[in-house]
Amino acid sequence: MSGRNSNWQDFRRRFLRNPLAAAGGAVIAFFLLVAFFPSLFASSPPNRIDIVNILRPPSTTHPLGTDDLGRDVLARMAHGARISLSVGFVAVGLATIIGLVVGLLSGFYGGRIDAVLMRLVDMMLCFPAFFLILSVIAFIGPSIWNIMIIIGLTGWMGVARLVRAETLSLKERDFVAAARAQGAGDARIIFRHVLPNTLAPILVAATLGVAGAILTESALSFLGIGVQPPTPSWGNILTAGKDNIEYAWWLSLFPGLAILFTVLGYNLLGEGIRDAADPRLKGR
């Protein structure tokens, strides 16, 4: 237990010494706060139509302006943060679970199982992910749950390869041989000895994957086949900005900055976790 506490303290110390990682974590914490408590930032309902205040620029009444239906952009972005971040978390969670199972089975058992699973990974990688998502969404129809599931089902291959590589290395270690000599079965070895030692790279991959999922959802919503109005998301707010970009710059600027800072925050956080968890950096 003391060894685990020491490792955690060492990880936390290296992470906090990385200013970019700490900044990324602060950005993500802010957007999570907005997503869970949107009423703290905007008291107006996100779908309240006000034809008197259509396309009004930022002001004290509407800090981020209004859209083409007079809806408050700040309220829509605050409530849209929950949608965009939820898509990222659920999609990456699904992708991580699938990749984890495939990678563990492939790396631990090897042989024909490894060959079959890795050919499946190669086959999935042959398809351009975004165009595959476009085709499937166009076929089954756009909805927030369809988007989450499709992004998850098309994004697990990188996690599977990462877990497989870690498992191939870990199963040859002395502690696995010692556990097998004591009569431990495959399931116990996988869940007790192999899986815990793959969590650090999985966490890094998942953190970086959330950024990619948010970008994908925003792109789909921008194209009109993602989250459907009147449900707000950063992508469909950008669509309104595209239609009125000549005289309503705020509709493109503010959701674009939200996407930029969220993705940047997750990338910085993921790289910070990777650097802090890398044992080769312990001497820093």
N, C-alpha and C positions, 0 to 999 in steps of 0.2 A: 504493500500500500504506500509506504514511504517513497519507494522508487517511482511509482506512478505520480505521486504528488510532486516529486522533484522534477520529473519530466514535464508535467503541466506547468510548473512555475518557470522552468527553462523556456518552454514554448511561449508562455505569456510575456516573459521578459523580452525575448527576441522580437515578438510581434509588436509590442508597444514601442520598441526602439526604432521601428520602421515608420517614419512619419507619413508616408504615402498610404501604407496599409491602415494606419489609424484614421487618416482622413477619409479613406474609402469606407471604413466601418461607420464613421460618423454620418456620412452621406446616406448610407443605407438605413441607419437607425432613424434618421430624420424622415425619410420616405415611408418607413414602416409606421412611424408615429402618425404621419398624414393618412396612411391607408386605414389604420385601425381607429383613428379618432378624427375623421374629416370635419366634424362639426366644430372642432377647435379652431379650424382655419377658415371655414366658410359656413356662415349661418344660413345662407340661402339654399333652397332645394336645387339640386342639379338640373332638374327638368322644368323649372318654372319659366314659362314663356312670358316675355314682357315686350310687346310690340312697340312700346314707346321708346325703349332703349336698345334698339337693334344696332349692332355693330358700333357700340360706343367704345372709345379708346379707354385705356386704364385711367381710373380716377379714384377718389377716396371712397366712393360708393361701390365701385367695381374695380378692385385693385389690378386685376388682369384683363379688364374689359369685358365685353359681351360678344356673343356670336350672332349669326344671321337670324336667330329666332329670339334674340334678347336674353338668352340664358347666360348666367354669370359663369365666366370661364374659370375663375378660381374654384367655384363650387364643383364644376364638372371635372376639373383636374384633380381635386382632392378626392372625390368619389371614384374617379377613374384610376387613381393610384391603386386602390384595392383590387380592381379588375386586372390591371396589368401585372401587378406583383403576384396575384393569385395564379394567373396563368403561368408565370415563371416558376413558382414553387411547385405547383401540381404537376406540370409537364416534366420538370427536371426530377421530381420525386419518382414519377413513373419510369422515366428513362434510367434513373440510377438503379432502381430495383431490378429492372430487366437486365441491364448491363452487369449488375453485380452477380445475378444468378448465372448468366451465360459465362461470364469471365471465371467465376469460381469452378464451375463444372468443367469448362474447357481446360483451364490451367491445372487443376488438381488431378483429373483422370487421364488427360492426354489421349493419345491413340486415336481411335476412330471418332470418339466423342469430340475431341479437339478439332479434328479435320472437318467434321460435319458442321460444328458450330462456327468455326472460323470461315468456312465457305459461305455460310449464311450471312456472316458479318460482311464479307467481301461483296456478296450480291447486293446487300442493302446499301453499301457505300457506292455502288455503281450508279445509283439513281441520284440525281441532284435533289437534295432534301427539300428545298423550297418549292420546286416545281412539282415534286411528289405531293407535298402538302396542299398546294393549289389544286391539283387534280382531285385529290380525295375530298377536300372541302367542297369543291364544285359539285361533286357527285352526291355526297351525303347531306349537304346543306350546312350553312354557317351557324354555329352557336358556340357559346363560350366553352361548354363541355367538350364538344367535338374538337375545338381548337386545342384544348389542353391534352386530350387523348392522342390526337394525331401528332402533335409536336413531340409528345413523350415517346410514341411508337416509332418515330423516325430519328430519334436523337440518342439512342442507347449504345450505338456501336463504339464510340470512343471510350465510354466507360468500360465496356466489355473488354476491349483490347488492353486498357490500363490494368484492370483487375487480373486479367489472364497473365500479363507480364509479372505482376507482383506475386501472384500465386505460384507461378513456375519457379520463382526465386525462393519463396518462403518454404515450399514443400521439401526443399533440399536442406533446410537448416537443421541444426542439431536438436533443437527443442521439439521439432516435429518427429524426428527419429526417436527421441526419448519417449514422447507420448505414444507412439506406435508400439514401442517395446513394452510399455506398461499395459498394453491391451486396449488402448483407445480406438474406437471405431472411426470410420471416415467422417461421419456427421460431427462427432465431438472434435475431431482435429480441425475440421473446416470452421466450425462456429466458435470454438474456444481458442484456437491458436492462429489460424490463417486469417480469418475475417477481421479480428481486431487490429491486425498489423497492416491491413489495407485501407483502414478508415481515413488516414491522413490524405493520401492522394485522391481518394474518392471525394472527400470534402472539398478539396481544391477543384476537382473537375465539376462537382455540383455547383459550386459558387460561380465558376466561370460560365457554366451552362445556363444559369438563371438569366444572365445578361443576354445570351443568345436567344433564349426563349422570349424574353421581353421584346427584343428587336423583331423577332419573327411575328409575334402577335401584333405589334405596332404596324408592321408592313402589311399584314393581312387586313387589319382594320382600315388602314389607309386606302387599300385597294377596294374596300367595300365588301369583302367576304370574310371579315373577322367578326369581332363583337358588333352586333347590330344596334343601331339607334332605336330608341332613345337612350339605351344604356351607355353611359360615358366610358370611353377609354382614351388613352393618349393618342392612339392611332386615328380613331374617327374624329377626334377634335382637329387633328392635322388635316383631315380631308376637308373640313369646313374652311380651314385656313387656305388650302390650295384653291378653293373656289372663289375666295375673296382676298387673295394675296396682294392685289394692287392697292387696296385701301383699308385693309384690316391686318396689318403686319403682326399684331399681337397673337392672332389665332395660330400662326405658324411658329413664332418665336418661343413662346412659353412652353407648349407641349414638347417642342423640339429640344429645348434646354432640359426639360424634365427627363426625357429619354436619354439624352447625352450624359447627364450627371449620374443617373441611375446605372447605366451600363458601365460608365467609367468607375463608379464606386464599387460595383461588383468585381470588375477586373482588378482594381487595386487591392481589394480585400482578398481575392483569390490568390494573387501573386504574393501578398503578405503572408497568408497562411502557408503557401508553398515554401517560401523562404524560411519561415519560422519552424516548419516541421521537417526541413531537410537536415538530417544529422550531420552532413558535411559542413554546415554553417555553425556548428556549436562552438567553434573556436572564435567566432566574431565577438 
